[in-house]
């Protein structure tokens, strides 16, 4: 077999034995050399043995699909050490009956997703042997030619052609494929020059574009994956839709930068922002009888104890975060009223939820049909959407909802020193105390800065300064914060997201008060 590749496609050519009229192409990605499962402990876990002693009657394997799926593609998973049990593939996307486990399981393309897949099963003895993709080819001439579209510009693996004409399958051609991962040159400058910032922005935009779900018949088509798993070398969790907000805003702002439009094109950046916005609109609950009507499906989570093995979660805070970072900026950039109307529905739904308890709800669990039993400090970031919607509408009702939303949070979580405690637990009526979580502090800071910018009073400027001053005392010399800001990096590690978040918030506070220290 001879293979050629341009980094995005593999072209294969092979001579075919004269007595073969059909064959099977098998595609083995190196990303599936080791198929991780949910119960695997991380080698960086300070207490990895804790996972070994957990009860895992139900588990998940995560096979990777890193080539373009076509209708005639199948996935094949070979297993060992089976006793009893059943399986489903990506049940959060494709509801299906549970099927008995066998040593070899075949999946049609319609059940598979690009990149991360969830193979859910309930036999704790199971071990994966191999996962590959296959396609049936009809042979018309003595030479086979076929093109495989890649999702990765660093694809590695092997291709095999198998005789399916005769009763005894045999491999008659194979080839190894290896692309070196293109290494982006490092930015050695340690300054905040325009050149340095544009270099970093280019990398961010490239990531957003690469991480978009390209399978057109996926329920999450056009969504962007939440993160890239370096160990498994795959994108993960495209269903955390609320996290699209900062990506949408980044794309819109980049479309105004000539250096970025020269690289990506303004139309492409705007189309990406539209894609990410519209897929989230598709998941706003329209049914007025639904307990979470007006909210969006914010994410799916794996639930070990659930028969379905997943939970669908709807959160007013997460949805409002998306409104502030994504939908309102889209409305301002495009003038399309659908983004403002969806934002107003979200705000109105939040207003209704404020009346059912003394504290705003955190998450509705759609599978189990209950609300979460605690509310976190991160609900503070819902004020982003409340503020931005009010600043567009000027509607007094929107202002009242924002005021009550913040009051419910601060009544339970705000401390005398101006910082916020971590959680309010409904079942015990107890407040979980402040732990110095850098991100959690940031979500509270979003609340008070948003309250100030929507005109709820200068007291919120003072509250913003109090939080920022506390964080500045705990900022490390290199500019970062620990995961818990009051603890050393050696014990906690760096809070990458928290550091980025506080960079944004300190710039925001500087714009609010013009004090150079921020």
Order of alpha helices (4+ residues) and beta strands (2+ residues): beta-beta-beta-alpha-beta-beta-beta-beta-beta-beta-beta-beta-beta-beta-beta-beta-alpha-beta-beta-alpha-alpha-alpha-beta-beta-alpha-alpha-alpha-beta-beta-beta-alpha-alpha-beta-beta-alpha-alpha-alpha-alpha
